[in-house]
Amino acid sequence: MITFQNNPKLSIFVPFLYIAWEDNILTQQEYNKLDDFITATGWITKAEKEFLQSKIKAGSPPSRSELYSWKDMINSVLSSSDRPSNLTELGILIANAERLTFNNEDIQQKAAVFVQLEAELGIIGNELISGFSNSRDTVTHSHNTSKSFDVAEMTAFLEGSQSDIINKVKSIISSPELELTDTSADDFRETVLQWCQILADNGLGSYAYPKEYGGKDDIERYFTIMETLSYHDLSLVIKFGVQFGLWGMSILSLGTEKHYKKYLKDVGSLALPGCFAMTETHHGSNVKGIETTATYNHADKTFIINTPDRYARKEYIGNAANHGEMATVFAKLIIDGNDYGVNTFIVHIRDKNKNVLPGVTIEDCGKKMGLNGVDNGILYFDNVVIPKENMLDRFASVNDDGEFTSPIPSDNRRFFTMLGTLVGGRIGIPRSALAAARTGITIAIQYADQRRQFGPAGGKEVPILNYRMHQLRLMPYLANAYALHFALQYVTQRFINMKPEEMQEIEALAAGMKAYSTWNTRDTLQECREACGGKGYISENRIDDLKNDTEIYTTFEGDNTVLMQLVAKNRLSEFRKEFGELNVGTLFNYVLQQAKTSITEKNPFAIRNTDEKHLADPDFHLHAFRYRERELVSSAARRFKKLVDDGLDTFDAANIMHPHMLNLAEAYLDRVILEQFNVNVENCKSEPLKEVLQRLYTLFALNKLHEHKAWYLEQGYMEGVKTKAIRKMVSQLCWEIRRDAVPLTDAFNIPESCLAPIVTFRKGEA
């Protein structure tokens, strides 16, 4: 009778059989691969082949005792040998232990064919081998936090040139004056106003304004301030953003020198609290469709601001319900009955004693899901008269003869130029959202490192962060936090150094990153809440406030779905610039590129390549991300053209295309983020930092490929064996990153006062 014990050479197969049957399920694909391999193996007899084939019959799986005997064979060699790197090496070790010694030539020959079998089965040897141990202190127990890099060095790498202002802000938000406490909604609004005054008194509100008007002329540090404040309380962040960003920056971006001299110093010191009144009840994202009017009266050189009906009221206006004294109002300019489109005007709404002025009606939006420290209100204007100089006239004005003038002749271009100057809000919000996500993931990971639950019978309980599923829940979001940090730094620099011809591209990029980052924050915080169990539901542990306060981030500064449409339209516009009309001649280059892709990336070897080195190769990631982006943009262009050519109205065609457009926008943003992550990894000079960042980068890349595996399978870009290998490698990367997870969150350097009791006690106990 043939057994593994009396036929030692067959024991090379033991690791493969154990892995195939460990979950009690042998798939048809696994059976086919193993059966073909056994049949083709030339160095075993027919009887030995039949014995091995009897071990892979779906109808007669091995008993649990047989499985345990296979595992004992594996553990016995692991306890006395250097840990092998794959199942092939493990099998040879078992064969040697069973008194069969191979010469070098035999080993190399057998190793080569077995390694190929591993690849075809989509097996990642390191991951599987790490799960074996015959020690009472299991691998799961021993796989704990260990610092492989210097945390302070990582913090410095992330903060770069901004560390001085970051430390200043952290010092302020950690002070007793800004202590986080529970208060009623009305009291909380006043507390947030006081906090905002402290920031203004420290010169933080006016950073982006010109030096001659009390500022620092430093928009980059303004964004950094807003991001760092987001570790503290998001009502304060939004109050800060409304006052010094939307209100103040609208004057700076849309006004001229006379407005700067009159208002900016008082805005920056909070002596003049104000609002940004764009959104209307029935015209949220459709700014062009707003109905509020500003009718010019040349006789007394005034404008009359009017709300024509209740649905044209300005709604969700921050600073309006309690504190604002003035507002930048977006309204349609009417001169002699002619509509000159949307323009902006400064309108008084309260006096210094906070009395509402005649013609202005203000309602409170009331209690919200979150951000209840911000006094959102509703504004109505009943023929409110303002002086001519209150028109913000950088891009359009009314001359001395009462005629409309503008340096930009095109109405459409003027409108989008005006809105483009306000794109900074779409940089500040995603950076704020990222800080909230960092806070949540820090709390969840550090809690999971301490919280113990379950373990082997009679053994110690295990930190829940050591469980594979918990790692799969959290580690991809940790990778996202690092990826988005580098991407948003890139967008910030593009915005600061923007050339006029780049404005549309950067506006679309900022819009997309706002959507991407805020959606990521929403998902991160939900996973963190669940991962913390009941502790995540208790308010003192902060995740509820972070979740509720960031809910609106997906909606304000532009609804995310609408913003992604803007991104997709920009990509189609760039595609048209590159290829022109979609005809045979102009598509030649594109078809040529696709043919090259088929040769290099879609050949039979590439689509089934499961080699670990290949799966971790940044060139593979970049090619795959670019391929998806290219294919989605070209198919969108072809599909839209066909719909219109078939007689469909362009509006209806665009409506049909919306889901396709969102996928296109996401693919573009994935690619940009991937590129920036890789650039920063390559630029890192410290080898320990670079090593851990490389693992995070690879996790980000492979997790995204795993998320879109159905698309890649449909396109024939990968086969199932490759997507299976990617899934397993994602799991293995999560396992490896777990050791560095706590130090990686420590590197965010979030003030202890901004974390949660479930994690801050660890430092006190240390």
C-alpha angles and dihedrals in degrees: 000000000000118000135162089250096056093038103047095177089064090059088078084078094055098090091049093049092046093051092045093053101031092101092041090244126104110189122217090246092052091048093050093049094047094043093049091047094050092046092051095046106111102191098066129072127247091255091051090050090052090050092052092044089053087062094059101051110128091211095055111038118183117272120254089252090055091049090051091050090054090049090050090054089052096046093047093062094040091057093054103033141057109274109265121230097225143012092264093060089044091054092050090051089054091048091051090049088054090061098264113123119192124205117233094261092053092047094051092047095048094040092056095055094042092050087054089052090052090053093049091050091049092238122163103204099197092056095049097043091051088063094063122090136140093198122112087227094067128214087252090057096047099045096094140142115303124165112236093173142032109271095205090052091053091049090052090048091053096044097044114167092352098070094104096057092039090056091047092053093045090052091053097046090048092054123106090246090067098041113150111242138162114256138156117275094256093047091045091057090055092045091053090049089053091049089050090052090054089054091049091048088055090053096248098122098062100044094116096047124094115274093242088062097050099275139111098234088232115129092170092062090045089060090046091052091051092048094048093047086058091075087066115044127333095212086063090048093053093043088051091047094048095048103039099021114035098024099035098035092048087060091046095045101038103027134068138230095291090057093046092053093046102045120010101081092050092046091051093049092045090240086123111042113194149171141231108228109190108116119085127194094251098027110054107146094007097082092164089063098056116132105203108115136213107197116195119225108195094188094071097014096241140127124229112216113205140174104214096196140359093265091059091061117122107251137190090020111168116225090018104101098059118353116029119107099178137021139203100231123199110213142154111262112230120192119175090340094308121122112226096181133247118341134160132249137180111235128185111229102168138019124234090274089057093250112150110244125238115278093024122103119190127191128184117242087215130211116353136192088263144338091066091158088071116082102223113187145174121242129205123183120204105192094310111186119221130175121260092248089064090076109103096231110181093115102020138014146165112250129219090273092056094253128136114248134177137171086223109065097191113084092207095048092046091052094051092043089055093050091042091064088063095056089108089084088062089058097045095049098053090046090051090048090051091054089053090050090049090053092050096046091046091054093045096046097043091047091049090052089060104032111091126198136163128347141169118315108285092002135111122282116257130233105254090230086069092064113100094225092052089051091050089053097051113021096068089055090050088053089048090053091057093041093052092046091061093040094051091047087055093050090048092054092046089053095047093049096037120151118210093249090055096054098100094046093049093044089054092045092051091047091051095047090050090056095041095048097045093048088049090052091050091052095041094053093046091053091045092051091053093042090057092053115201091349089063089057094056111096096223089067090065102224092108092056092044091050096045095042095049095047090088091050089081090058113033124072082036130332107272096233091051091047091052088054088055089052093049093048089052091052091050089049090053089047091054091049090054099043106018116201115011100248134127095267100048093043094055094095092047093050089048091054091048090051090053089051091053091052097046105028107021100046116121093259096048097049090052099036108128098166108139093226090054094047090052094046113116089211090061091049094048093047091050094047093046092047091055092048094047094046094049095048094046093045090048091053092048093045095049092048092050092050091052093042088053089059103263118144112253091239091054091044090053090049091054090048098053098101090046090049093053091053090050093051092048092050091052093050092045089055095048092049092047092051094049093047090052093046091054093047090052092047093052109109098193112086096207090051092044092052095054092041089052090056091049091048092050091048091051092049098045094042089056091049088050091050090054098037093120090059093048091048091050090050093050089238091125137015126225094261090060096046088048090053090049091052091052093047090052088055092048093049090051088052092050095044091050090079090058097035098099094045089047090056091042086058089066084069094211111182111258090233088063096053128072138269090246090067108022092067090067090072091049092051095046 
